[in-house]
Amino acid sequence: MKTKCPLKWSEYKIRYEITSDLRLAKANYFKTLFDEVKTPKAYWNLVRKATTAKQQSVIGPLKDENEHLVTNDDDKACLMNAYFASVSQKLARDLTPPTTHAISSDLLSQSKRVLSFSKVD
């Protein structure tokens, strides 16, 4: 983002300094831990810990069709699977199949296909 606004520039500088400080602190933290490693197993565990991506985000409780809260991960997965399956079924039902008639390239280049999505009940 290019701007000459002093407020935006100072926000950017603060964010940059904080990010830089966090990276430096993390590097120093892991350097200290690597200095203390004694065994190959501990070394590779630390490598995995240092390079592992961020934790997976937790999906909060969901409401089922009866307005009950679902908190169990397996139940939430089934609930979301059922929802997205119903969306695809509704889309498949609502979309018209393509025609098999020959279309000239002039008409094909001029036509535009517009899809509309509506909320699934």
C-alpha positions as CSV (number, residue, x, y, z in Angstrom):
1,M,0.0,0.0,0.0
2,K,1.4,3.3,-1.0
3,T,0.4,6.3,1.1
4,K,1.9,9.5,2.4
5,C,-0.3,9.6,5.4
6,P,1.9,9.9,8.5
7,L,-0.6,8.0,10.7
8,K,-0.6,5.0,8.3
9,W,3.2,5.1,8.1
10,S,3.6,5.1,11.9
11,E,1.1,2.2,12.3
12,Y,3.1,0.3,9.7
13,K,6.4,1.0,11.5
14,I,5.0,-0.1,14.8
15,R,3.6,-3.3,13.3
16,Y,6.9,-4.0,11.6
17,E,8.9,-3.4,14.8
18,I,6.6,-5.7,16.8
19,T,6.8,-8.5,14.1
20,S,10.6,-8.1,14.0
21,D,10.8,-8.3,17.8
22,L,8.6,-11.4,17.9
23,R,10.7,-13.2,15.2
24,L,13.9,-12.3,17.1
25,A,12.5,-13.5,20.4
26,K,11.4,-16.8,18.8
27,A,14.8,-17.3,17.2
28,N,16.6,-16.7,20.5
29,Y,14.2,-19.0,22.3
30,F,14.8,-21.9,20.0
31,K,18.5,-21.2,19.8
32,T,18.6,-21.6,23.6
33,L,16.7,-24.8,23.4
34,F,18.9,-26.2,20.6
35,D,22.0,-25.5,22.7
36,E,20.6,-27.6,25.5
37,V,19.7,-30.6,23.3
38,K,21.6,-33.8,24.2
39,T,20.1,-36.6,22.2
40,P,19.1,-37.0,18.5
41,K,15.6,-37.8,19.5
42,A,15.3,-34.6,21.5
43,Y,16.9,-32.7,18.6
44,W,14.3,-34.0,16.1
45,N,11.4,-33.4,18.5
46,L,12.6,-29.8,18.8
47,V,13.0,-29.4,15.0
48,R,9.4,-30.6,14.6
49,K,8.2,-28.2,17.3
50,A,10.1,-25.3,15.8
51,T,8.9,-25.9,12.2
52,T,5.3,-27.1,12.8
53,A,2.7,-24.8,11.3
54,K,0.3,-22.9,13.5
55,Q,-2.2,-24.9,15.6
56,Q,-5.4,-25.8,13.9
57,S,-8.2,-23.5,14.7
58,V,-10.9,-24.9,16.8
59,I,-14.4,-24.8,15.4
60,G,-16.8,-23.6,18.1
61,P,-20.1,-25.2,19.0
62,L,-22.6,-25.4,16.2
63,K,-26.4,-25.5,16.3
64,D,-28.2,-28.5,14.7
65,E,-31.6,-28.3,13.0
66,N,-33.3,-28.5,16.4
67,E,-31.3,-25.5,17.7
68,H,-29.3,-27.8,20.1
69,L,-25.6,-27.0,20.6
70,V,-23.3,-29.6,19.1
71,T,-19.8,-29.6,20.8
72,N,-18.4,-33.1,19.9
73,D,-15.9,-32.8,17.0
74,D,-17.3,-35.9,15.3
75,D,-20.8,-34.6,15.6
76,K,-19.8,-31.2,14.3
77,A,-18.1,-32.9,11.3
78,C,-21.2,-34.9,10.5
79,L,-23.4,-31.8,10.8
80,M,-21.1,-29.8,8.4
81,N,-20.9,-32.7,6.0
82,A,-24.7,-33.0,5.9
83,Y,-25.0,-29.3,5.3
84,F,-22.6,-29.1,2.5
85,A,-24.0,-32.3,0.9
86,S,-27.5,-30.7,0.9
87,V,-26.0,-27.6,-0.7
88,S,-24.5,-29.6,-3.5
89,Q,-27.7,-31.6,-4.0
90,K,-29.8,-28.4,-4.2
91,L,-27.3,-26.9,-6.7
92,A,-27.4,-30.1,-8.8
93,R,-31.2,-30.0,-8.8
94,D,-31.5,-26.3,-9.6
95,L,-28.9,-26.1,-12.4
96,T,-30.3,-26.8,-15.9
97,P,-28.3,-29.3,-18.0
98,P,-26.5,-27.9,-21.0
99,T,-28.1,-28.3,-24.3
100,T,-26.6,-30.6,-26.9
101,H,-27.4,-28.3,-29.9
102,A,-24.5,-27.1,-32.0
103,I,-23.6,-23.5,-31.2
104,S,-21.7,-21.3,-33.5
105,S,-18.5,-19.8,-32.2
106,D,-19.9,-16.3,-32.7
107,L,-22.9,-17.0,-30.3
108,L,-20.6,-18.8,-27.9
109,S,-18.3,-15.8,-27.6
110,Q,-21.2,-13.4,-27.1
111,S,-23.1,-15.4,-24.5
112,K,-22.4,-15.1,-20.8
113,R,-23.5,-17.7,-18.2
114,V,-24.8,-16.3,-14.9
115,L,-25.2,-18.6,-11.9
116,S,-27.2,-17.5,-8.9
117,F,-27.0,-19.0,-5.5
118,S,-29.7,-18.9,-2.9
119,K,-29.7,-19.8,0.7
120,V,-30.3,-23.4,1.4
121,D,-33.2,-24.1,3.8
